[in-house]
């Protein structure tokens, strides 16, 4: 019931294909986000400074992941899916080898750079607030966390690339298993490493980083074991690793060509998020910053259906274009968009009603302004959830057709053209305070969804998918 047979992705009922492929990804993404919420849960029982330190480091860590993970992940997934759709098994293995090479080099180089730059980057982020004992504690927590994650970055990039290939082949359950192990190890190690239990030292915020890296190492090992079992016909990880050593330059170029715009898209988001953290800290202090982290963590849970459907749609669109099915790829994108919009609308309504309860459960140490800001942000975010669902799926439609640069352009306009200017102007020029930043997020989400929908219709009418289908097997 929850398996896809042979050519079902290119010939079966689209709604079933999308849901069956997306379901393990939904669970996987819930597991990943639950991991972030667990971090927040335990840090919230240390102090407000610990929560704020995690908030300060969070956009820098996600920026690091954007620069290192997304290029090999999306490049590998799209290239593998198109070659599997064209029945080119050896080409799919070669694409995985190129993705692993990109992941290894990027993880090592960017991890080393981030480790060395962590103190300077954190100093820049806290410079907007006067130096106090609280500010110093927040800074130290952020530096510790960022450095630990940077040291283990290569494990994250390699594990995610192995996972991306499974999704490209149409086996999203393997990706789920990898993430269950990753998050299980992380969650199990969080309490003893944060608080110091048994033989473990009390590392506080740094302990959350150590647990994250340990989970990624376990996930990487799980991916290798799953690949060696032969669960997916044609997925030969050993051959892919060997090919990575002597991979053709053209293969690497294709992975980079497809994946780099997505990495740039994610990096653009995170650079703006770093700047948004600065704006929030300047406008609302530690209370505003803690609320921003609460909103980000809860929103990450709420966005899970959209992200799972987006990943599924990218594989469905890619395989159908590889098989020459341009019209089926178009229908898959719009069907996925409708499902995501409806799902996120329901989730948004629930979040609006339960916002005070969610804040009380996650961060009981937050009271006064911190608690009020958190409730307000959760409710403001909820208004834009249906738009987020639409945007994610439309971007998936473009990405599956190798039009990742379109998603990048949309993100540039969303974050640099709307979100950051509106946040800065509202908070400081108009004097609306930190809630102006919260509204800037929702307004930018709605505008990008409308723009992407209009442009997707135009691009399809102009022959985008037909051209992608003719180029896909190359």
C-alpha positions in Angstrom: 0.0 0.0 0.0 2.8 2.4 0.8 5.1 1.2 -1.9 5.5 2.4 -5.5 5.9 -0.3 -8.2 8.2 0.0 -11.2 6.8 2.7 -13.5 4.1 3.9 -11.1 5.8 7.3 -10.7 5.5 7.9 -14.5 2.3 6.1 -15.1 0.2 5.7 -11.9 -2.4 7.9 -10.2 -0.7 11.2 -9.5 -2.3 11.8 -6.1 -1.4 8.4 -4.8 2.2 8.7 -6.2 2.7 12.1 -4.5 1.2 11.1 -1.2 3.0 7.7 -1.0 6.3 9.3 -1.9 5.7 12.3 0.4 4.5 10.3 3.5 7.9 9.0 4.6 9.3 12.5 3.8 6.7 14.1 6.0 7.5 11.8 8.8 11.2 12.3 8.2 10.8 16.1 8.3 8.6 15.9 11.4 11.4 13.9 13.0 14.0 16.5 11.9 12.0 19.4 13.2 11.1 17.5 16.4 14.8 17.4 16.9 15.0 21.2 16.8 12.1 21.5 19.2 13.7 19.0 21.6 16.8 21.3 21.6 14.6 24.3 22.4 12.8 22.2 25.0 16.0 21.5 26.9 17.7 24.8 26.4 14.5 26.5 27.6 15.1 24.7 30.9 18.6 26.3 31.3 17.9 30.0 30.9 16.6 32.7 28.6 20.2 33.4 27.7 20.7 29.8 26.6 17.6 30.1 24.4 18.8 33.4 23.0 22.2 32.0 22.4 20.7 29.2 20.3 18.6 31.8 18.5 21.7 33.8 17.7 23.6 30.8 16.4 20.7 29.3 14.5 20.6 31.4 11.4 24.4 31.1 11.1 24.2 27.3 11.4 21.4 27.2 8.8 23.4 29.4 6.5 26.3 27.0 6.8 24.0 24.1 5.9 22.6 26.1 3.0 26.0 26.7 1.5 27.3 23.1 2.0 24.3 20.8 1.9 21.9 22.0 -0.7 24.2 22.0 -3.7 24.9 18.2 -3.5 21.5 17.4 -2.2 19.3 19.0 -4.9 21.8 18.4 -7.6 22.0 14.7 -6.8 18.3 14.3 -6.3 17.2 16.0 -9.6 19.9 14.4 -11.7 19.4 10.9 -10.3 15.6 11.2 -10.7 15.8 12.3 -14.3 18.2 9.5 -15.2 16.2 6.9 -13.4 13.2 8.1 -15.4 15.2 7.7 -18.6 16.3 4.1 -17.5 19.9 5.2 -17.2 21.0 3.4 -14.1 24.7 3.8 -14.6 24.2 7.5 -15.2 22.3 7.7 -11.9 25.2 6.1 -10.0 27.7 8.4 -11.7 25.5 11.4 -10.6 25.6 10.2 -7.0 29.4 9.9 -7.2 29.7 13.5 -8.3 27.3 14.5 -5.5 29.4 12.8 -2.9 32.6 14.5 -4.1 30.9 17.9 -4.0 29.5 17.1 -0.5 32.9 16.0 0.9 34.9 19.0 -0.4 32.3 21.5 0.6 31.8 20.0 4.0 35.5 20.1 4.9 36.3 23.6 3.5 33.2 25.4 4.7 33.3 23.6 8.1 36.9 24.8 8.7 36.1 28.3 7.6 33.0 28.5 9.9 35.0 27.1 12.9 37.6 29.9 12.5 35.1 32.7 11.9 32.6 31.8 14.6 33.8 34.4 17.2 34.0 37.2 14.7 30.6 36.5 13.2 29.0 36.3 16.6 30.6 39.6 17.7 29.0 41.3 14.7 25.6 39.9 15.6 25.6 41.1 19.2 27.1 44.5 18.4 23.7 46.1 18.1 23.1 45.7 21.9 25.2 47.3 24.7 27.6 44.9 26.3 26.1 43.5 29.5 26.4 40.3 31.4 23.4 38.9 29.6 24.9 39.8 26.2 28.2 38.2 27.0 26.5 34.9 28.0 24.4 34.9 24.8 27.5 35.4 22.7 29.5 32.6 24.4 26.6 30.1 24.0 26.3 31.0 20.3 30.1 30.6 19.6 30.2 27.3 21.4 27.3 25.8 19.4 28.5 27.2 16.0 32.0 25.8 16.4 30.8 22.3 17.4 28.5 22.1 14.4 31.2 23.4 12.0 33.6 20.7 13.2 31.2 18.0 12.2 29.8 19.5 9.0 31.2 17.0 6.5 29.2 14.2 8.2 26.0 16.2 7.6 26.8 16.9 3.9 27.6 13.3 3.1 24.6 11.8 5.0 22.2 14.2 3.2 23.7 13.4 -0.2 23.2 9.6 0.3 19.7 10.4 1.4 19.0 12.6 -1.7 19.9 9.7 -4.0 17.4 7.4 -2.3 14.7 10.1 -2.9 15.8 10.5 -6.5 15.4 6.7 -7.0 11.9 6.9 -5.5 12.7 5.2 -2.2 11.7 7.9 0.3 11.4 5.3 3.1 15.1 4.8 3.1 15.5 8.6 3.7 13.1 8.2 6.6 15.1 5.4 8.2 18.3 7.5 7.9 16.7 10.4 9.7 15.1 8.3 12.4 18.5 7.1 13.4 20.0 10.6 13.1 17.4 12.2 15.2 17.2 9.3 17.6 20.9 9.6 18.5 20.6 13.4 18.8 17.6 13.3 21.1 19.1 10.6 23.2 22.3 12.5 23.7 20.7 16.0 24.2 19.8 15.7 28.0 23.1 14.1 29.2 25.3 16.4 27.2 23.4 19.6 27.9 22.9 19.1 31.7 25.7 16.6 32.4 24.3 13.2 33.4 26.2 10.1 34.3 29.6 10.0 32.6 28.8 12.9 30.3 30.1 16.4 31.1 27.8 19.4 31.4 28.3 21.2 28.0 25.1 23.3 28.1 24.4 24.8 24.6 27.5 23.2 23.1 26.1 19.8 24.2 23.2 20.3 21.7 25.8 20.8 19.0 27.7 17.7 19.9 24.5 15.6 19.9 23.6 17.0 16.4 27.0 16.0 15.0 26.9 12.5 16.6 23.4 12.0 15.1 24.7 12.9 11.6 27.5 10.4 11.8 25.0 7.7 12.8 22.8 8.7 9.9 25.7 8.5 7.4 26.5 5.0 8.6 22.8 4.0 8.3 22.7 5.2 4.7 25.7 3.2 3.8 24.2 0.1 5.4 20.9 0.5 3.6 22.6 1.1 0.2 24.6 -2.1 0.7 21.5 -4.2 1.2 20.4 -3.7 -2.5 16.9 -2.4 -1.4 16.9 -0.2 -4.5 17.7 -1.7 -7.9 20.7 0.2 -9.4 21.7 2.1 -6.2 25.3 1.0 -5.8 26.9 3.2 -3.2 30.3 1.5 -3.4 30.5 2.1 -7.1 29.4 5.7 -6.6 32.2 6.2 -4.0 34.8 4.8 -6.4 33.5 6.9 -9.2 33.8 10.0 -7.0 37.5 9.6 -7.0 37.8 9.7 -10.8 34.4 11.4 -11.7 34.0 13.1 -15.0 34.2 16.9 -14.7 31.0 17.2 -16.7 29.1 15.2 -14.0 30.4 17.5 -11.3 29.4 20.5 -13.4 25.9 19.2 -13.8 25.5 18.7 -10.1 26.8 22.2 -9.5 24.6 23.7 -12.2 21.4 22.2 -10.8 22.2 22.5 -7.1 24.1 25.8 -6.7 21.1 28.0 -7.4 19.2 26.2 -4.7 22.2 26.6 -2.3 22.3 30.3 -3.2 18.5 30.5 -2.7 18.8 28.9 0.8 21.9 31.0 1.6 20.0 34.2 0.5 17.3 33.2 3.0 19.7 32.7 5.8 21.8 35.8 5.2 18.6 37.7 5.5 17.6 35.7 8.6 21.0 36.6 10.1 20.2 40.3 9.5 16.7 39.8 10.7 18.1 38.4 14.0 20.1 41.6 14.3 17.0 43.7 13.7 15.0 41.6 16.2 17.8 41.9 18.8 18.0 45.7 18.3 14.2 46.2 18.5 13.3 43.6 21.1 16.4 42.5 23.0 16.8 39.0 24.4 13.0 38.8 24.8 12.4 39.5 21.1 15.2 37.2 20.1 13.8 34.3 22.2 10.4 34.9 20.6 11.9 34.8 17.1 13.5 31.4 17.9 10.2 30.0 19.2 8.4 31.2 16.1 11.1 29.7 13.8 11.0 26.3 15.6 7.2 26.1 15.6 7.0 27.3 12.0 9.5 24.6 11.0 7.1 22.0 12.4 4.2 23.5 10.6 6.0 23.7 7.2 6.7 19.9 7.3 3.8 18.9 5.0 5.0 21.5 2.4 8.6 20.5 2.5 7.8 16.8 2.2 5.5 17.4 -0.7 8.1 19.6 -2.3 10.7 16.9 -2.2 8.3 14.3 -3.5 7.2 16.7 -6.3 10.8 17.3 -7.4 11.3 13.5 -7.8 7.9 13.0 -9.5 8.5 16.0 -11.9 12.1 14.9 -12.6 11.2 11.3 -13.4 8.3 12.2 -15.6 10.3 14.7 -17.5 13.0 12.1 -17.9 10.3 9.8 -19.4 9.0 12.6 -21.7 5.8 13.3 -19.7 5.7 17.1 -19.6 1.9 17.3 -19.1 2.0 14.8 -16.3 4.8 16.9 -14.6 2.6 20.0 -14.9 -0.4 18.3 -13.3 1.8 16.9 -10.5 3.0 20.4 -9.6 -0.5 21.9 -9.4 -2.0 19.0 -7.6 0.8 19.1 -5.0 0.2 22.9 -4.6 -3.5 22.4 -3.9 -2.8 19.7 -1.3 -0.1 21.9 0.4 -2.3 25.0 0.5 -5.2 23.1 2.1 -3.0 21.3 4.6 -1.2 24.5 5.7 -4.4 26.4 6.1 -5.7 23.9 8.6 -2.3 23.9 10.5 -2.3 27.7 10.6 -5.8 27.8 12.1 -4.8 25.4 14.8 -1.6 27.3 15.6 -3.5 30.6 15.9 -5.8 29.1 18.5 -3.2 27.2 20.5 -0.4 29.8 20.4 -0.4 30.5 24.2 -0.4 26.8 25.1 2.5 26.1 22.6 4.6 28.8 24.2 3.9 27.6 27.7 4.8 24.1 26.8 8.0 24.8 24.9 9.6 27.6 26.9 8.1 27.8 30.4 11.0 30.1 31.5 9.7 32.8 29.1 7.4 35.3 30.8 6.5 38.9 30.4 7.6 40.4 27.1 9.3 37.2 25.9 6.1 35.2 26.3 3.9 38.0 24.8 6.2 38.4 21.8 6.2 34.6 21.2 2.4 34.3 21.1 2.1 37.3 18.8 4.7 35.9 16.4 3.0 32.5 16.2 -0.3 34.1 15.4 1.1 36.4 12.8 3.0 33.6 11.1 -0.2 31.5 10.9 -1.8 33.9 8.4 0.8 33.2 5.8 0.9 29.4 6.0 -1.2 28.6 2.9 1.0 30.9 0.9 4.1 29.0 2.2 2.5 25.7 1.0 1.9 27.1 -2.5 5.4 28.6 -2.8 7.2 25.4 -1.7 5.4 23.2 -4.3 5.7 25.7 -7.1 9.4 25.9 -6.4 9.5 22.1 -6.5 7.9 22.2 -9.9 10.6 24.5 -11.2 13.4 22.6 -9.5 12.3 19.2 -11.0 12.6 20.9 -14.4 16.1 22.1 -13.7 14.9 25.6 -13.4 16.4 26.2 -9.9 17.5 29.7 -10.9 13.8 30.7 -11.0 13.4 29.6 -7.4 16.5 31.6 -6.5 15.2 34.7 -8.2 11.9 34.4 -6.3 13.8 34.1 -3.0 15.9 37.1 -3.7 12.8 39.2 -4.3 11.0 37.7 -1.2 13.8 38.2 1.3 15.8 41.2 -0.1 13.1 43.0 -1.9 10.3 42.6 0.7 11.1 41.0 4.0 14.3 42.8 5.2 13.3 46.3 4.0 9.8 46.0 5.5 11.2 44.7 8.8 13.8 47.5 9.1 11.4 50.3 8.0 8.6 49.1 10.3 10.7 48.5 13.3 12.8 51.7 13.2 11.5 54.3 10.7 7.8 53.8 11.7 8.5 52.9 15.3 6.3 49.8 15.3 8.9 47.7 17.2 9.7 44.1 16.9 6.2 43.1 15.8 6.9 44.9 12.5 9.6 42.2 11.9 7.0 39.5 12.5 4.6 41.0 10.0 7.4 41.4 7.4 7.8 37.6 7.4 4.2 36.9 6.6 3.8 39.7 4.0 6.8 38.4 2.1 5.5 34.8 2.2 2.2 35.8 0.6 3.7 38.0 -2.1 6.2 35.3 -3.3 3.4 32.7 -3.6 1.3 34.9 -5.8 4.3 35.8 -8.0 5.4 32.1 -8.4 1.9 31.0 -9.3 1.6 33.6 -12.0 5.1 32.9 -13.4 4.7 29.1 -13.4 1.6 29.4 -15.6 3.4 31.7 -18.0 6.5 29.5 -18.1 4.5 26.3 -18.8 2.6 28.1 -21.6 5.9 29.2 -23.0 7.1 25.6 -23.3 9.3 25.3 -20.2 8.3 21.7 -19.4 8.5 20.5 -23.1 12.0 21.8 -23.3 13.0 20.2 -20.0 11.6 16.9 -21.1 13.7 16.9 -24.3 16.9 17.8 -22.3 16.4 15.6 -19.2 18.2 12.4 -20.3 21.4 14.3 -21.2 
